[in-house]
């Protein structure tokens, strides 16, 4: 009996101590989609500049944003959609940026053709993906921008759809 009492006391003390468990990180997927609506009016010169911006707060999308340790970009794509107007219209030059990081440079693209083909342009540059991941780990504000020059003297409208698929843990 003398040996059982100290053993029971030790078991009781061990069981009553606070358990310092390590946090289990679970990756959670999130999607951020943005459609930039671009309207090109009829012009005499044939060249029109556009500049569309959008801002999102990831803390509105990710409830526990301040607790995340890392962000992984699974996919970053864009495509042209909802085209109407001049089928010969061309984007001479354009850039897509996320928080001032250029993610795509576009040149000499027939918008009508790419929209009709449902072409999805995949961003695969490892350096760009790494920069975006670092940005998303340090700030919840995501600023997207699409700007460039379209060559067309006939009016046209289209959207540039940007899709960002991430995992946060």
N, C-alpha and C positions, 0 to 999 in steps of 0.2 A: 504494500500500500504506500510505503514511503517513496518508492520509485515512481509510481503512477501519478501522484499529485504533482511533482515537478514537471513531468512530461505533459500532463493536461494543461498546466499553467503555461508552459512554453507554446503549446499548440494554440491556446486561447490568445496569447499575446501576438503570435504570428498572424492569426486570422483577423485580429482586430486592427492590425496596422494598415495604413492606407497603401493601396496598391498603385505603384507608379508604372502604369502601362504606357507603352509607346503608342503614339497615334498611328492609326492605319490610314495611309493615304489611298484614296479611291479616286481614280480619274473619272471626271464627269465631262461628257461632251456638251459643247455649246455651239450654236450657229449664229453668225451675224450676217444678215443679208441687207444689201442696200441697192436701190435702183436709182440711178441718176437719170432724170428726164431731161433730154437735150432737145431744144427746139431751134432750128436754123431757119431764119427768115429769108425771104427773097432779097438778094443783094445784087448790085450792079457789078461789084468787083469779083464776086464769086468766092471770096474768102471770108469766113466768119469764125471768130474766136468764141470758145465756150469755156466756162469755168463753173463747175458745180461742186459744192461742198456739203458735207454732212458730218455730224458729230454724235457719238453714242457713248454712254457711260456703262461700262461693263458691270459696275456694281448694281445696276438695275437688272442685268441679265443673270449675274452670278451672285446669289444671295450672300454668300460668305467670302466675297472677293478678298477682303483683308487677310483671310486665313490661307490663301493659296500659296503654295511653294514654287510651283512651276507651271508654265503654259507650253503646250505643244501644239504647233500648227499642223493639223492633219491635211488640210487642203486650203488653197487660196486660188480662186479662179475668177474670171470675168467673161462676160459674153454680151453681144449686142442683141437686142430684142425689140419688139413692138415698132418695127420700122414702117414709115410711110413717107412718100415723097420721091425725091430725085434718086432713081436707081443707079445713076452714075456718080453719085456723091461719094467723096473719098475723104477719110480722115488723113490729112497730110502728116500731121504730127500731133501726138497727145501723150500725156503721162497720167498714170494713176499713182497716187501716193497714200500712204497710211502714216500719220504723224510725221510728215515731212520726209519719209523714206520712200524713194521711188521704187514701186513694186513692178511697174510695167511701163515700157516705152513703146508706143504704137506709131507706126508710120505707113503711109500708103495702103490703107485698108478700105476696101469697098464695103461700106456698112450694110447696104442692102443684101449683098451676097452672103456676108458672114451671118447676118440675122436669119436669112432664109435657110442657111445650112445648119443653124443652131450650133455653130462652132463654139466650143468652150476652150478658152485659153487658160492653161494651167501655169501658175507661177511655181517654178521648181528650183530657182536659184538658191542654193543653200545659204549663201551669205545674206540674202534678203529675208529668207524664212527665219534665220537666226536673229536678225535685227528686230523683226516683228515680234518674235517670242520674247526677247528681252524687253521691248517696249511694253508688251501686255503684262509682263511680270512686275513692272515698276509703276505703271499708271493705269487707272481704270478708264480714262478718257481716250476714245479712239476717234481721230479726225481723219475722214476720208476725203479725197479730192480727185476730181477728174477734170482735166483742162487740156485744151488743144485748139487746133485749127482745122476746120472743115472746108473743103473746096467744093462749092456748089452754088450756082446762082439761082437755083430753084429751091423753094422751101422744102424742108424735111424734118421729121421728128423720129427720135429713137431713144431707147434707154440703154444705159450701160449697167448691167447687173453684176455686182460684186458679191462673191460668196466666200466667207471666211469660216472654216470649220476648225474648232480648237478643242483641246482637252485641258482642263485645269485640275490640278490636284494639290 
